Amino acid sequence: MYQPEMKEGVVRSLYRMKRASGKPMTKALEEVVVTGFAAAEKERVCPLCREEGNDDCENCYLNQRREHGEN
């Protein structure tokens, strides 16, 4: 699986958020990422994803139906 590298300043900020929330680093990171999905350009991402043969929209956080609680 792909392991992205993050700048040291990003890791330090994430560590501060983790400490403030009292959650493990993985949970703190997950919350940041899921929140970021809300800001994604779904209109651009979803068609490109489907072009590549991905059809697992049901499990994707960018799925607009999931966003509205329809899944």
Biopython code that builds the backbone (N, CA, C, O; Angstrom):
import numpy as np
from Bio.PDB.StructureBuilder import StructureBuilder

atoms = [
    (1, "MET", "N", (0.847, -1.175, 0.000)),
    (1, "MET", "CA", (0.000, 0.000, 0.000)),
    (1, "MET", "C", (0.894, 1.240, 0.000)),
    (1, "MET", "O", (1.995, 1.223, 0.550)),
    (2, "TYR", "N", (0.420, 2.287, -0.606)),
    (2, "TYR", "CA", (1.150, 3.549, -0.707)),
    (2, "TYR", "C", (1.213, 4.253, 0.640)),
    (2, "TYR", "O", (0.193, 4.409, 1.310)),
    (3, "GLN", "N", (2.401, 4.676, 1.035)),
    (3, "GLN", "CA", (2.572, 5.446, 2.264)),
    (3, "GLN", "C", (3.047, 6.840, 1.903)),
    (3, "GLN", "O", (4.218, 7.034, 1.574)),
    (4, "PRO", "N", (2.151, 7.810, 1.961)),
    (4, "PRO", "CA", (2.558, 9.175, 1.613)),
    (4, "PRO", "C", (3.507, 9.752, 2.650)),
    (4, "PRO", "O", (3.406, 9.453, 3.840)),
    (5, "GLU", "N", (4.417, 10.571, 2.189)),
    (5, "GLU", "CA", (5.308, 11.275, 3.096)),
    (5, "GLU", "C", (4.729, 12.654, 3.339)),
    (5, "GLU", "O", (4.180, 13.278, 2.431)),
    (6, "MET", "N", (4.854, 13.125, 4.566)),
    (6, "MET", "CA", (4.341, 14.445, 4.925)),
    (6, "MET", "C", (5.478, 15.311, 5.436)),
    (6, "MET", "O", (6.450, 14.830, 6.017)),
    (7, "LYS", "N", (5.323, 16.595, 5.199)),
    (7, "LYS", "CA", (6.313, 17.536, 5.706)),
    (7, "LYS", "C", (6.298, 17.500, 7.232)),
    (7, "LYS", "O", (5.269, 17.233, 7.853)),
    (8, "GLU", "N", (7.441, 17.769, 7.812)),
    (8, "GLU", "CA", (7.570, 17.703, 9.270)),
    (8, "GLU", "C", (6.578, 18.627, 9.976)),
    (8, "GLU", "O", (6.021, 18.270, 11.014)),
    (9, "GLY", "N", (6.360, 19.808, 9.412)),
    (9, "GLY", "CA", (5.413, 20.744, 10.021)),
    (9, "GLY", "C", (3.992, 20.206, 10.043)),
    (9, "GLY", "O", (3.238, 20.463, 10.982)),
    (10, "VAL", "N", (3.627, 19.459, 9.009)),
    (10, "VAL", "CA", (2.298, 18.856, 8.953)),
    (10, "VAL", "C", (2.174, 17.781, 10.029)),
    (10, "VAL", "O", (1.159, 17.696, 10.721)),
    (11, "VAL", "N", (3.207, 16.971, 10.162)),
    (11, "VAL", "CA", (3.191, 15.912, 11.175)),
    (11, "VAL", "C", (3.106, 16.516, 12.576)),
    (11, "VAL", "O", (2.369, 16.021, 13.428)),
    (12, "ARG", "N", (3.856, 17.578, 12.804)),
    (12, "ARG", "CA", (3.809, 18.221, 14.131)),
    (12, "ARG", "C", (2.423, 18.790, 14.436)),
    (12, "ARG", "O", (1.925, 18.670, 15.556)),
    (13, "SER", "N", (1.815, 19.404, 13.436)),
    (13, "SER", "CA", (0.464, 19.949, 13.637)),
    (13, "SER", "C", (-0.532, 18.836, 13.903)),
    (13, "SER", "O", (-1.400, 18.962, 14.766)),
    (14, "LEU", "N", (-0.405, 17.760, 13.166)),
    (14, "LEU", "CA", (-1.289, 16.611, 13.370)),
    (14, "LEU", "C", (-1.091, 16.032, 14.767)),
    (14, "LEU", "O", (-2.054, 15.652, 15.433)),
    (15, "TYR", "N", (0.155, 15.968, 15.201)),
    (15, "TYR", "CA", (0.442, 15.472, 16.556)),
    (15, "TYR", "C", (-0.237, 16.361, 17.607)),
    (15, "TYR", "O", (-0.777, 15.864, 18.595)),
    (16, "ARG", "N", (-0.202, 17.665, 17.385)),
    (16, "ARG", "CA", (-0.858, 18.588, 18.331)),
    (16, "ARG", "C", (-2.366, 18.351, 18.357)),
    (16, "ARG", "O", (-2.987, 18.369, 19.420)),
    (17, "MET", "N", (-2.949, 18.129, 17.176)),
    (17, "MET", "CA", (-4.387, 17.851, 17.120)),
    (17, "MET", "C", (-4.713, 16.554, 17.833)),
    (17, "MET", "O", (-5.711, 16.464, 18.548)),
    (18, "LYS", "N", (-3.873, 15.552, 17.641)),
    (18, "LYS", "CA", (-4.060, 14.257, 18.297)),
    (18, "LYS", "C", (-4.029, 14.406, 19.809)),
    (18, "LYS", "O", (-4.866, 13.848, 20.518)),
    (19, "ARG", "N", (-3.056, 15.165, 20.291)),
    (19, "ARG", "CA", (-2.954, 15.359, 21.745)),
    (19, "ARG", "C", (-4.156, 16.112, 22.286)),
    (19, "ARG", "O", (-4.684, 15.765, 23.343)),
    (20, "ALA", "N", (-4.591, 17.141, 21.570)),
    (20, "ALA", "CA", (-5.728, 17.936, 22.032)),
    (20, "ALA", "C", (-7.024, 17.122, 22.038)),
    (20, "ALA", "O", (-7.875, 17.310, 22.907)),
    (21, "SER", "N", (-7.170, 16.225, 21.073)),
    (21, "SER", "CA", (-8.394, 15.435, 20.984)),
    (21, "SER", "C", (-8.368, 14.199, 21.876)),
    (21, "SER", "O", (-9.412, 13.629, 22.192)),
    (22, "GLY", "N", (-7.151, 13.783, 22.283)),
    (22, "GLY", "CA", (-7.024, 12.583, 23.103)),
    (22, "GLY", "C", (-7.229, 11.304, 22.312)),
    (22, "GLY", "O", (-7.460, 10.238, 22.882)),
    (23, "LYS", "N", (-7.142, 11.419, 20.982)),
    (23, "LYS", "CA", (-7.348, 10.258, 20.114)),
    (23, "LYS", "C", (-6.012, 9.767, 19.578)),
    (23, "LYS", "O", (-5.036, 10.517, 19.557)),
    (24, "PRO", "N", (-5.962, 8.506, 19.144)),
    (24, "PRO", "CA", (-4.743, 8.009, 18.513)),
    (24, "PRO", "C", (-4.470, 8.775, 17.218)),
    (24, "PRO", "O", (-5.383, 9.345, 16.621)),
    (25, "MET", "N", (-3.219, 8.782, 16.796)),
    (25, "MET", "CA", (-2.819, 9.501, 15.592)),
    (25, "MET", "C", (-3.632, 9.052, 14.374)),
    (25, "MET", "O", (-4.032, 9.885, 13.560)),
    (26, "THR", "N", (-3.876, 7.765, 14.244)),
    (26, "THR", "CA", (-4.625, 7.278, 13.078)),
    (26, "THR", "C", (-6.037, 7.849, 13.040)),
    (26, "THR", "O", (-6.543, 8.176, 11.967)),
    (27, "LYS", "N", (-6.675, 7.971, 14.195)),
    (27, "LYS", "CA", (-8.035, 8.527, 14.248)),
    (27, "LYS", "C", (-8.016, 10.023, 13.960)),
    (27, "LYS", "O", (-8.888, 10.531, 13.254)),
    (28, "ALA", "N", (-7.036, 10.725, 14.496)),
    (28, "ALA", "CA", (-6.928, 12.161, 14.235)),
    (28, "ALA", "C", (-6.701, 12.415, 12.750)),
    (28, "ALA", "O", (-7.317, 13.308, 12.169)),
    (29, "LEU", "N", (-5.820, 11.634, 12.135)),
    (29, "LEU", "CA", (-5.550, 11.778, 10.714)),
    (29, "LEU", "C", (-6.796, 11.446, 9.892)),
    (29, "LEU", "O", (-7.111, 12.142, 8.927)),
    (30, "GLU", "N", (-7.488, 10.401, 10.270)),
    (30, "GLU", "CA", (-8.708, 10.013, 9.557)),
    (30, "GLU", "C", (-9.730, 11.149, 9.574)),
    (30, "GLU", "O", (-10.356, 11.432, 8.552)),
    (31, "GLU", "N", (-9.901, 11.794, 10.713)),
    (31, "GLU", "CA", (-10.852, 12.901, 10.806)),
    (31, "GLU", "C", (-10.459, 14.059, 9.897)),
    (31, "GLU", "O", (-11.313, 14.666, 9.251)),
    (32, "VAL", "N", (-9.169, 14.362, 9.850)),
    (32, "VAL", "CA", (-8.691, 15.437, 8.986)),
    (32, "VAL", "C", (-8.947, 15.095, 7.517)),
    (32, "VAL", "O", (-9.403, 15.940, 6.747)),
    (33, "VAL", "N", (-8.653, 13.867, 7.142)),
    (33, "VAL", "CA", (-8.819, 13.446, 5.752)),
    (33, "VAL", "C", (-10.296, 13.431, 5.364)),
    (33, "VAL", "O", (-10.654, 13.943, 4.304)),
    (34, "VAL", "N", (-11.145, 12.864, 6.188)),
    (34, "VAL", "CA", (-12.576, 12.793, 5.888)),
    (34, "VAL", "C", (-13.155, 14.201, 5.774)),
    (34, "VAL", "O", (-13.978, 14.461, 4.896)),
    (35, "THR", "N", (-12.738, 15.102, 6.644)),
    (35, "THR", "CA", (-13.185, 16.491, 6.563)),
    (35, "THR", "C", (-12.727, 17.118, 5.252)),
    (35, "THR", "O", (-13.464, 17.886, 4.634)),
    (36, "GLY", "N", (-11.521, 16.791, 4.834)),
    (36, "GLY", "CA", (-10.996, 17.317, 3.577)),
    (36, "GLY", "C", (-11.763, 16.823, 2.369)),
    (36, "GLY", "O", (-11.850, 17.528, 1.364)),
    (37, "PHE", "N", (-12.324, 15.621, 2.445)),
    (37, "PHE", "CA", (-13.106, 15.096, 1.328)),
    (37, "PHE", "C", (-14.287, 16.014, 1.010)),
    (37, "PHE", "O", (-14.692, 16.137, -0.146)),
    (38, "ALA", "N", (-14.829, 16.649, 2.030)),
    (38, "ALA", "CA", (-15.969, 17.543, 1.819)),
    (38, "ALA", "C", (-15.598, 18.724, 0.918)),
    (38, "ALA", "O", (-16.456, 19.291, 0.243)),
    (39, "ALA", "N", (-14.321, 19.086, 0.915)),
    (39, "ALA", "CA", (-13.868, 20.213, 0.098)),
    (39, "ALA", "C", (-13.391, 19.786, -1.289)),
    (39, "ALA", "O", (-13.026, 20.635, -2.102)),
    (40, "ALA", "N", (-13.391, 18.508, -1.562)),
    (40, "ALA", "CA", (-12.890, 18.005, -2.843)),
    (40, "ALA", "C", (-13.811, 18.403, -3.991)),
    (40, "ALA", "O", (-15.012, 18.601, -3.809)),
    (41, "GLU", "N", (-13.228, 18.514, -5.157)),
    (41, "GLU", "CA", (-13.989, 18.848, -6.360)),
    (41, "GLU", "C", (-14.575, 17.561, -6.945)),
    (41, "GLU", "O", (-14.035, 16.987, -7.892)),
    (42, "LYS", "N", (-15.676, 17.128, -6.367)),
    (42, "LYS", "CA", (-16.297, 15.867, -6.755)),
    (42, "LYS", "C", (-16.674, 15.840, -8.232)),
    (42, "LYS", "O", (-16.609, 14.792, -8.874)),
    (43, "GLU", "N", (-17.066, 16.986, -8.765)),
    (43, "GLU", "CA", (-17.477, 17.052, -10.167)),
    (43, "GLU", "C", (-16.323, 16.705, -11.102)),
    (43, "GLU", "O", (-16.549, 16.244, -12.221)),
    (44, "ARG", "N", (-15.096, 16.921, -10.654)),
    (44, "ARG", "CA", (-13.919, 16.592, -11.461)),
    (44, "ARG", "C", (-13.388, 15.202, -11.142)),
    (44, "ARG", "O", (-12.927, 14.490, -12.034)),
    (45, "VAL", "N", (-13.449, 14.822, -9.893)),
    (45, "VAL", "CA", (-12.848, 13.561, -9.454)),
    (45, "VAL", "C", (-13.668, 12.352, -9.896)),
    (45, "VAL", "O", (-13.111, 11.400, -10.443)),
    (46, "CYS", "N", (-14.953, 12.374, -9.674)),
    (46, "CYS", "CA", (-15.793, 11.200, -9.926)),
    (46, "CYS", "C", (-15.755, 10.739, -11.389)),
    (46, "CYS", "O", (-15.584, 9.543, -11.626)),
    (47, "PRO", "N", (-15.905, 11.622, -12.375)),
    (47, "PRO", "CA", (-15.831, 11.147, -13.770)),
    (47, "PRO", "C", (-14.472, 10.526, -14.109)),
    (47, "PRO", "O", (-14.417, 9.528, -14.826)),
    (48, "LEU", "N", (-13.393, 11.096, -13.611)),
    (48, "LEU", "CA", (-12.064, 10.545, -13.880)),
    (48, "LEU", "C", (-11.907, 9.167, -13.250)),
    (48, "LEU", "O", (-11.297, 8.273, -13.838)),
    (49, "CYS", "N", (-12.443, 9.007, -12.089)),
    (49, "CYS", "CA", (-12.380, 7.726, -11.390)),
    (49, "CYS", "C", (-13.128, 6.659, -12.189)),
    (49, "CYS", "O", (-12.630, 5.548, -12.367)),
    (50, "ARG", "N", (-14.314, 6.999, -12.665)),
    (50, "ARG", "CA", (-15.111, 6.043, -13.444)),
    (50, "ARG", "C", (-14.430, 5.696, -14.765)),
    (50, "ARG", "O", (-14.512, 4.558, -15.228)),
    (51, "GLU", "N", (-13.754, 6.681, -15.375)),
    (51, "GLU", "CA", (-13.033, 6.431, -16.620)),
    (51, "GLU", "C", (-11.956, 5.360, -16.430)),
    (51, "GLU", "O", (-11.647, 4.602, -17.350)),
    (52, "GLU", "N", (-11.395, 5.313, -15.232)),
    (52, "GLU", "CA", (-10.348, 4.333, -14.935)),
    (52, "GLU", "C", (-10.926, 2.977, -14.547)),
    (52, "GLU", "O", (-10.187, 2.064, -14.178)),
    (53, "GLY", "N", (-12.239, 2.849, -14.632)),
    (53, "GLY", "CA", (-12.878, 1.568, -14.353)),
    (53, "GLY", "C", (-13.241, 1.358, -12.895)),
    (53, "GLY", "O", (-13.641, 0.257, -12.516)),
    (54, "ASN", "N", (-13.114, 2.371, -12.084)),
    (54, "ASN", "CA", (-13.496, 2.239, -10.676)),
    (54, "ASN", "C", (-14.996, 2.445, -10.553)),
    (54, "ASN", "O", (-15.532, 3.458, -11.002)),
    (55, "ASP", "N", (-15.662, 1.490, -9.950)),
    (55, "ASP", "CA", (-17.108, 1.606, -9.791)),
    (55, "ASP", "C", (-17.535, 1.334, -8.349)),
    (55, "ASP", "O", (-18.670, 0.932, -8.092)),
    (56, "ASP", "N", (-16.630, 1.555, -7.431)),
    (56, "ASP", "CA", (-16.905, 1.309, -6.016)),
    (56, "ASP", "C", (-17.385, 2.591, -5.339)),
    (56, "ASP", "O", (-16.948, 2.924, -4.237)),
    (57, "CYS", "N", (-18.281, 3.301, -6.005)),
    (57, "CYS", "CA", (-18.776, 4.582, -5.485)),
    (57, "CYS", "C", (-19.441, 4.439, -4.119)),
    (57, "CYS", "O", (-19.397, 5.359, -3.303)),
    (58, "GLU", "N", (-20.045, 3.301, -3.878)),
    (58, "GLU", "CA", (-20.767, 3.072, -2.629)),
    (58, "GLU", "C", (-19.861, 3.229, -1.407)),
    (58, "GLU", "O", (-20.311, 3.670, -0.350)),
    (59, "ASN", "N", (-18.596, 2.871, -1.551)),
    (59, "ASN", "CA", (-17.660, 2.932, -0.431)),
    (59, "ASN", "C", (-16.733, 4.136, -0.469)),
    (59, "ASN", "O", (-15.794, 4.222, 0.322)),
    (60, "CYS", "N", (-16.988, 5.064, -1.379)),
    (60, "CYS", "CA", (-16.119, 6.224, -1.539)),
    (60, "CYS", "C", (-16.669, 7.430, -0.781)),
    (60, "CYS", "O", (-17.858, 7.739, -0.866)),
    (61, "TYR", "N", (-15.804, 8.100, -0.050)),
    (61, "TYR", "CA", (-16.220, 9.275, 0.700)),
    (61, "TYR", "C", (-16.552, 10.459, -0.196)),
    (61, "TYR", "O", (-17.130, 11.441, 0.268)),
    (62, "LEU", "N", (-16.195, 10.379, -1.471)),
    (62, "LEU", "CA", (-16.543, 11.452, -2.401)),
    (62, "LEU", "C", (-17.919, 11.238, -3.025)),
    (62, "LEU", "O", (-18.425, 12.118, -3.721)),
    (63, "ASN", "N", (-18.517, 10.100, -2.787)),
    (63, "ASN", "CA", (-19.828, 9.770, -3.326)),
    (63, "ASN", "C", (-20.865, 10.725, -2.751)),
    (63, "ASN", "O", (-21.049, 10.788, -1.536)),
    (64, "GLN", "N", (-21.525, 11.449, -3.602)),
    (64, "GLN", "CA", (-22.481, 12.453, -3.148)),
    (64, "GLN", "C", (-23.701, 11.836, -2.476)),
    (64, "GLN", "O", (-24.285, 12.442, -1.578)),
    (65, "ARG", "N", (-24.092, 10.640, -2.902)),
    (65, "ARG", "CA", (-25.226, 9.988, -2.245)),
    (65, "ARG", "C", (-24.861, 9.620, -0.812)),
    (65, "ARG", "O", (-25.685, 9.750, 0.093)),
    (66, "ARG", "N", (-23.634, 9.164, -0.604)),
    (66, "ARG", "CA", (-23.181, 8.811, 0.740)),
    (66, "ARG", "C", (-23.187, 10.049, 1.627)),
    (66, "ARG", "O", (-23.568, 9.994, 2.796)),
    (67, "GLU", "N", (-22.759, 11.165, 1.049)),
    (67, "GLU", "CA", (-22.701, 12.443, 1.770)),
    (67, "GLU", "C", (-24.057, 12.839, 2.329)),
    (67, "GLU", "O", (-24.141, 13.457, 3.390)),
    (68, "HIS", "N", (-25.108, 12.486, 1.621)),
    (68, "HIS", "CA", (-26.457, 12.853, 2.033)),
    (68, "HIS", "C", (-27.177, 11.731, 2.780)),
    (68, "HIS", "O", (-28.384, 11.796, 3.010)),
    (69, "GLY", "N", (-26.411, 10.699, 3.156)),
    (69, "GLY", "CA", (-26.971, 9.624, 3.948)),
    (69, "GLY", "C", (-27.854, 8.663, 3.183)),
    (69, "GLY", "O", (-28.659, 7.954, 3.788)),
    (70, "GLU", "N", (-27.723, 8.622, 1.859)),
    (70, "GLU", "CA", (-28.558, 7.727, 1.072)),
    (70, "GLU", "C", (-27.974, 6.338, 0.971)),
    (70, "GLU", "O", (-28.653, 5.424, 0.504)),
    (71, "ASN", "N", (-26.723, 6.145, 1.399)),
    (71, "ASN", "CA", (-26.098, 4.803, 1.353)),
    (71, "ASN", "C", (-25.973, 4.257, 2.734)),
    (71, "ASN", "O", (-25.476, 3.146, 2.916)),
]
sb = StructureBuilder()
sb.init_structure("model")
sb.init_model(0)
sb.init_chain("A")
sb.init_seg("    ")
for serial, (resi, resn, name, xyz) in enumerate(atoms, 1):
    if name == "N":
        sb.init_residue(resn, " ", resi, " ")
    sb.init_atom(name, np.array(xyz, "f"), 0.0, 1.0, " ", f" {name:<3s}", serial, name[0])
structure = sb.get_structure()
